[in-house]
Amino acid sequence: MKIPKSWVPIMAKKISNNLISQGLIRPKIPVDKFLVNVESIIMEELLVEDRLNDEVREILKKHESDIERGRMDYRKLFDLTKSRLVRERNIVL
């Protein structure tokens, strides 16, 4: 995650307040519960890349011996594998 977790509540509050104050939304639930939901959605989106990185690491474990012998560059393989998965799954990072 490129954004610190401590920023999520601040971002959620600012986004929520702006949407409500501009009349773009009218929450049907109490604002505090709405804010918790917004935080959850933001956190989930931010964790997409972390989960993808974990998956790429698992894939590359299969080629660990070749990578250790110096036949393959781990960073390059990581980036290529991640790019391929992003394209295949239409993930927006």
Buried (B, 14 or more C-beta within 10 A) or exposed (E): BEEEEEEBBEBBBEBBEEBBEEEEEEBEEEEEEBBBEBBEEBBEEBEBBEEBEEEBEEBBEEBEEEBEEEEBEEEEBBEEBBEEBBEEEEEEE
